[in-house]
Amino acid sequence: MTYRKALAWLYSLQRFGIKLGLENIRKLLDELSRSGGFQAAVGDLEIALPWKVIHVAGTNGKGSVCAMIDSICRARGYRIGLFTSPHLITFRERIRLNGEMISEEAAANGLTTIRNLVADWDPHPTFFEVTTALALKCFSEANIDVVILETGIGGRLDATNAIQSDVSVITQIDFDHKEWLGNTLAEIASEKAGIIKPRIPVVAAAQRPEAEKVIRAQAAECEARVQFVTRSYDGSPIALRGHYQKQNAAVAIAALRAAKIDVDNSTIARGLAAVDWPARFQKWDERTIIDGAHNPAAARALAETWREVFGDQRATVVLAVLSDKDLRGICEALTEIGDSMILPRIRSARAAAPEDLAKVVSSITPPLPYSIASTVADALALAHAKPNPILITGSLHFAGEVLADLRGEPAAFEECAQ
């Protein structure tokens, strides 16, 4: 298949929805291993890879922690495979080798192999299962030293949890994906803590008491040593802004130590100074910030970072949120720093309608003035006509659409068009 045809096939798998569980991914990786397309030792429970594996779960910060670990390791000269989600502009962002996105050719060839392998499967592997298998296939072919795997949803039944790890990392846990993970913090923490494996060290960010209790219990059951990282990193400048990124950096460093990956302080400093992770308080120009805050906790952290950088200056907030998120919680956090809101209609089918978002904004006391824009380009034009600094936020999907518009590139939803 060509790259576009391969992506069209992959995106067609979204019709199978999200199916949490490990049976299909284990079967898929086993078949890939038997066919020679994947190097691994496939056991009854976990699949052992011939590299160091750092497995990262959590609600907020897991992408930044993965990016920091990747950058530090590359500063030391290690060959790195990085698997993250979602992507912002191009699917290939999800799978990186030594800091570079996989090539279109590698994606097309790998997806063709997997499609032929699973053509008659029932149940059919999902989008995320196939993407996970593609990443591991690409890593297997690249002679790497360290793999960094970010979970998609949850942890216990996430496809990445089929892999044996050298350290289990859990970033801040908060409310998100309630329909899949549970309605209480303890239930969500239980799913995230499902990545903890017998006698494999655990590194966790500071947590609320109910989440910490769950993590400690799971670690004890697995006879796994657990470290909660409560201090921030202040040893050198970090390319990513915000105090919470100093907390993420401390977690990343602790994870490297727990996995017994050799990095010294100068390597850590070089890696953190060079880390690049778009849509995390990303400064586009002198007055425009792009951030993918997609739940209330992330929005509150965003508001705190805004005050760190802009002081009392209030923002023109350009906001688009996916419909399954906590719209009110996100809006309440952002009204603390907003002067007005612009609500564009975006191309994601999952996005809340601007009119529905407007009702939420209007119901908050005191309400912010708002306007609705028919496109992202119109929203940006309206924002630039105002004197305030501009904050573009609400979801990573929206951040990706904005970045694509600003760069003049095709967005992810256009990438697989025939």
Backbone hydrogen bonds, N-H to C=O, Kabsch-Sander energy under -0.5 kcal/mol:
donor,donor_aa,acceptor,acceptor_aa,energy
6,A,2,T,-2.8
7,L,3,Y,-2.5
8,A,4,R,-2.4
9,W,5,K,-2.2
10,L,6,A,-2.4
11,Y,7,L,-3.3
12,S,8,A,-1.5
13,L,9,W,-0.7
13,L,10,L,-1.4
14,Q,11,Y,-1.6
15,R,12,S,-1.5
16,F,13,L,-2.2
17,G,14,Q,-1.7
19,K,17,G,-0.6
20,L,18,I,-0.5
21,G,157,L,-2.3
26,R,22,L,-2.3
27,K,23,E,-2.2
28,L,24,N,-2.6
29,L,25,I,-2.6
30,D,26,R,-2.2
31,E,27,K,-2.5
32,L,28,L,-2.4
33,S,29,L,-2.3
34,R,30,D,-2.4
35,S,31,E,-1.9
36,G,33,S,-1.1
37,G,32,L,-2.2
38,F,32,L,-0.7
40,A,38,F,-0.7
41,A,48,A,-2.7
42,V,40,A,-0.7
43,G,41,A,-0.7
43,G,46,E,-1.4
47,I,162,A,-2.6
48,A,41,A,-2.6
48,A,46,E,-0.6
52,K,145,D,-2.0
54,I,147,V,-2.9
55,H,53,V,-0.6
55,H,167,V,-2.1
56,V,149,L,-3.0
57,A,169,V,-3.0
59,T,172,Q,-2.7
60,N,172,Q,-1.7
65,V,61,G,-2.5
66,C,62,K,-2.3
67,A,63,G,-2.4
68,M,64,S,-2.4
69,I,65,V,-2.5
70,D,66,C,-2.5
71,S,67,A,-2.4
72,I,68,M,-2.6
73,C,69,I,-2.5
74,R,70,D,-2.3
75,A,71,S,-1.8
76,R,72,I,-1.1
77,G,73,C,-0.6
77,G,74,R,-0.8
78,Y,73,C,-2.2
80,I,78,Y,-0.5
81,G,146,V,-2.6
82,L,96,R,-2.6
83,F,148,I,-2.6
84,T,94,R,-2.0
93,E,90,T,-2.0
94,R,91,F,-2.0
95,I,92,R,-1.1
96,R,82,L,-2.5
96,R,94,R,-0.5
97,L,100,E,-3.0
98,N,80,I,-3.0
98,N,96,R,-0.5
100,E,97,L,-1.8
102,I,92,R,-0.9
102,I,95,I,-2.1
107,A,103,S,-2.2
108,A,104,E,-2.7
109,N,105,E,-2.8
110,G,106,A,-2.4
111,L,107,A,-2.5
112,T,108,A,-2.1
113,T,109,N,-2.1
114,I,110,G,-2.2
115,R,111,L,-2.8
116,N,112,T,-2.2
117,L,113,T,-1.5
118,V,114,I,-2.0
119,A,115,R,-0.6
121,W,118,V,-2.0
130,V,126,T,-2.5
131,T,127,F,-2.3
132,T,128,F,-2.6
133,A,129,E,-2.3
134,L,130,V,-2.6
135,A,131,T,-2.4
136,L,132,T,-2.2
137,K,133,A,-2.2
138,C,134,L,-2.5
139,F,135,A,-2.5
140,S,136,L,-2.3
141,E,137,K,-1.4
142,A,139,F,-1.2
144,I,139,F,-0.7
145,D,79,R,-2.9
146,V,79,R,-2.0
147,V,52,K,-3.1
148,I,81,G,-2.9
149,L,54,I,-2.9
149,L,147,V,-0.5
150,E,83,F,-2.2
150,E,148,I,-0.5
151,T,56,V,-2.6
156,R,191,E,-2.1
158,D,155,G,-0.9
161,N,158,D,-2.3
162,A,159,A,-1.5
163,I,160,T,-1.4
164,Q,47,I,-2.5
166,D,53,V,-3.2
167,V,53,V,-1.0
168,S,201,P,-2.5
169,V,55,H,-3.2
169,V,167,V,-0.5
170,I,203,V,-2.5
171,T,57,A,-2.8
172,Q,60,N,-0.6
180,W,177,H,-1.6
181,L,177,H,-2.5
182,G,178,K,-1.9
188,I,184,T,-2.3
189,A,185,L,-2.8
190,S,186,A,-2.0
191,E,187,E,-1.5
192,K,188,I,-2.3
193,A,189,A,-3.1
194,G,191,E,-0.8
195,I,192,K,-1.5
196,I,193,A,-1.9
199,R,222,C,-2.7
200,I,197,K,-2.0
202,V,225,R,-3.1
203,V,168,S,-2.7
204,A,227,Q,-3.0
205,A,170,I,-2.7
206,A,229,V,-1.1
211,A,208,R,-0.9
212,E,208,R,-2.7
213,K,209,P,-2.4
214,V,210,E,-1.1
215,I,211,A,-2.3
216,R,212,E,-2.7
217,A,213,K,-2.0
218,Q,214,V,-2.5
219,A,215,I,-2.5
220,A,216,R,-2.4
221,E,217,A,-2.2
222,C,218,Q,-1.7
223,E,220,A,-1.2
224,A,219,A,-3.0
227,Q,202,V,-2.3
229,V,204,A,-3.3
229,V,227,Q,-0.6
230,T,228,F,-0.8
233,Y,246,K,-1.9
234,D,232,S,-0.5
239,A,272,L,-2.6
245,Q,242,G,-1.0
246,K,242,G,-0.7
246,K,243,H,-1.1
247,Q,243,H,-1.4
248,N,244,Y,-2.3
249,A,245,Q,-2.3
250,A,246,K,-1.7
251,V,247,Q,-1.7
252,A,248,N,-2.5
253,I,249,A,-2.5
254,A,250,A,-2.2
255,A,251,V,-2.2
256,L,252,A,-2.0
257,R,253,I,-2.2
258,A,254,A,-2.5
259,A,255,A,-2.1
260,K,257,R,-1.4
261,I,256,L,-2.4
262,D,260,K,-0.6
263,V,261,I,-0.7
268,I,264,D,-2.3
269,A,265,N,-2.4
270,R,266,S,-2.2
271,G,267,T,-2.7
272,L,268,I,-2.7
273,A,269,A,-1.9
274,A,270,R,-1.1
275,V,271,G,-0.8
280,R,277,W,-0.7
281,F,279,A,-0.5
282,Q,290,I,-2.8
284,W,282,Q,-0.9
284,W,288,T,-2.4
285,D,288,T,-1.0
288,T,285,D,-0.9
289,I,390,I,-2.6
290,I,282,Q,-2.5
291,D,392,I,-2.6
292,G,279,A,-2.9
299,A,295,N,-2.5
300,R,296,P,-2.5
301,A,297,A,-2.1
302,L,298,A,-2.3
303,A,299,A,-2.4
304,E,300,R,-2.1
305,T,301,A,-2.3
306,W,302,L,-2.6
307,R,303,A,-1.9
308,E,304,E,-1.8
309,V,305,T,-1.9
310,F,306,W,-3.7
311,G,307,R,-1.6
313,Q,310,F,-2.0
315,A,337,I,-2.9
316,T,389,P,-2.6
317,V,315,A,-0.8
317,V,340,S,-2.7
318,V,316,T,-0.6
318,V,391,L,-3.1
319,L,317,V,-0.7
319,L,342,I,-2.4
320,A,393,T,-1.6
323,S,350,R,-3.3
325,K,322,L,-1.8
327,L,325,K,-1.6
330,I,326,D,-2.2
331,C,327,L,-2.6
332,E,328,R,-2.9
333,A,329,G,-1.6
334,L,330,I,-1.8
335,T,331,C,-2.1
336,E,332,E,-0.6
336,E,333,A,-0.5
337,I,334,L,-1.4
338,G,334,L,-1.0
339,D,315,A,-3.7
339,D,340,S,-0.5
340,S,315,A,-1.2
341,M,369,P,-2.4
342,I,317,V,-2.8
343,L,371,S,-2.9
345,R,373,A,-1.7
346,I,344,P,-0.6
351,A,348,S,-1.3
352,A,321,V,-3.1
356,D,353,A,-0.6
357,L,353,A,-2.1
358,A,354,P,-2.5
359,K,355,E,-1.5
360,V,356,D,-1.4
361,V,357,L,-2.5
362,S,358,A,-2.5
363,S,359,K,-1.1
363,S,360,V,-0.5
364,I,360,V,-0.6
364,I,361,V,-1.0
371,S,341,M,-1.6
373,A,343,L,-1.8
379,A,375,T,-1.9
380,L,376,V,-2.5
381,A,377,A,-2.1
382,L,378,D,-2.3
383,A,379,A,-2.3
384,H,380,L,-2.4
385,A,381,A,-0.9
386,K,383,A,-1.4
390,I,287,R,-4.0
391,L,316,T,-2.5
392,I,289,I,-3.0
392,I,390,I,-0.5
393,T,318,V,-2.5
393,T,391,L,-0.6
394,G,293,A,-0.6
399,A,395,S,-2.2
400,G,396,L,-2.4
401,E,397,H,-1.9
402,V,398,F,-2.5
403,L,399,A,-2.7
404,A,400,G,-2.4
405,D,401,E,-2.2
406,L,402,V,-2.9
407,R,403,L,-2.3
408,G,404,A,-1.0
409,E,404,A,-2.3
412,A,88,L,-0.5
414,E,411,A,-1.6
415,E,411,A,-1.0
415,E,412,A,-0.6
416,C,412,A,-0.6
417,A,414,E,-1.6
